[in-house]
Amino acid sequence: MNETEIALAAWVQNGQDKVTDQKTYVQAVATARYVIRKVIRIVDDAARDHGFDPLAHQALIQIFGVMDEPLTVSQLAERLDVVPAFASRLVRDLERRGLVERQRTDQDKRMTRVVATAEVGPVLAEINEQVQAHAALFHRQLTDDQRQAALVVLAFFVGIKAGSPVGESLRASLQLASADEAAAKPGRTAKAATPA
């Protein structure tokens, strides 16, 4: 394991809530931000290629991908991190394209929710097909160290604790990746790495 892997594995192992090695942390954050920015660029370019402003595309994803009940415009604004008036304008533009509809709720007739029409699924699938093709090319450029750094930094930012099921899965993933790497080197036997 290199220094970054050791420090990140230790964070996952010990569930540290704050950074102890600033240089390693900043290196990992830089890697995570590089990965996130590159992926966002891939998605935004695919959206533009299909005639969508990137934020309108993100709105469609939020509206179509909601798991519980449909979003209100205010909830959509929150998820997009924009003001409600701008979210309303996005919804209006998507309505004109026949991709979303506003519906009044049964509980409160003053409240409207935004729902996707049947046309959204195929549109998002087409964009996603392009994203996957470009993302596959990007995946090949990343090292395992970069993947691990980005994954652990994101886990840290969303508050995953070491003892949680997801934290344990990350820890196991780091150990398996290290064992696989050791096995691939000539003259070495595979064993699970123990974070320092």
Secondary structure, 3 states (H helix, E strand, C coil): CCHHHHHHHHHHHHCCCCCCCHHHHHHHHHHHHHHHHHHHHHHHHHHHHCCCCHHHHHHHHHHHHCCCCCEEHHHHHHHHCCCHHHHHHHHHHHHHCCCEEEEECCCCCCCEEEEECCCHHHHHHHHHHHHHHHHHHHHHHCCHHHHHHHHHHHHHHCCCCCCCHHHHHHHHHHHHHHHHHHHHCCCCCCCCCCCC
